[in-house]
């Protein structure tokens, strides 16, 4: 698959422009409702599908199918990531109007980290063919572990990342708007929102360790791996606001995601020395597993409406009062005047 530099540059430029538009549209903190989230979700999914159609038209059906298989894998696994975000936001009692800023920065970081992981994975596969066995074994183990731990969820209170953050980073106990850092009494402090952002980034890195090997099972093309990841990730913020209150209804989705990982792990093992499973078959199997798990979940929980995760009875953090906000000092203080500066020339 020959991808000229200008196409890479165009795709990256498009991503940057869309991120800028998204940031501008949400420049003011506000609660994102279901309708707004659904509209943005539709926009991002449409971009992902249109890009896949372009790949199909320019480079042929095989590469188009590989892109859609990778996109579907990443989009499906991202749902589990969304559910973890909901748990984090609930634990920290993050006001809804502040959540988009955290997710925007989280997705920005995710694009960077995944780009690094994809490049590293491609180099490893190119130079050490045996690493495919490691990837396949890891996918099979991860799928098995997800099935065994399907009823277990992240407990932020036990997070080693949060403990280390609290130990080494001075932090306020109040939210100050969408600020990540504040200065109080001359001391630079992190806000709880920065701790949330760090947890969001770390969880995405953990999920990337699963998803990157999974997509390499359906395509070896770095361009397709990156673009499928990028277009799937770009819609995560909207997907969160659309699905966060429906977590309780997707009771079988984790099992479906585990089966997808097991399937792509088996496909990777067979691909190495035995048999190459055609991409249309892989795409059909992945789509079927995800569709069945979603339908079964919705049928099992029919009649249940939207329901936010229960918030802690005593939230660990609160929103600062106007007086507390007014008492803050500029984060980047201007340098103190020197004795020379105090005397003007006469």
Protein Blocks (a to p, Z undefined) as FASTA:
>chain_A
ZZdfklmmmmmmmmmmmmmmmmmmmmpgcdddfklmmmmmmmmmmmmmmmmmmmmmmnoj
klmmmmmmmmmmmmmmmmmmmmmmmmmmmmnopafklmmmmmmmmmmmmmmmmmmmmmmm
mmmmmmmmmlmmmmmmmmmmmmmmmmmmmmgccdfklpmklmmmmmmmccdfbdehjafb
dceehiacddfklmmmmmmmmmmmmmmmmmmmmmmmmocbfklmmmmmmmmmmmmmmmmm
mmmmmmmmmmmlmmmmmmmmmmmmmmmmmmmmmoccdfklmmmmmmmmmmmmmmmmmmmm
goiacddddddfbdfbdcddfklmmmpccfbacddddfklmpccZZ
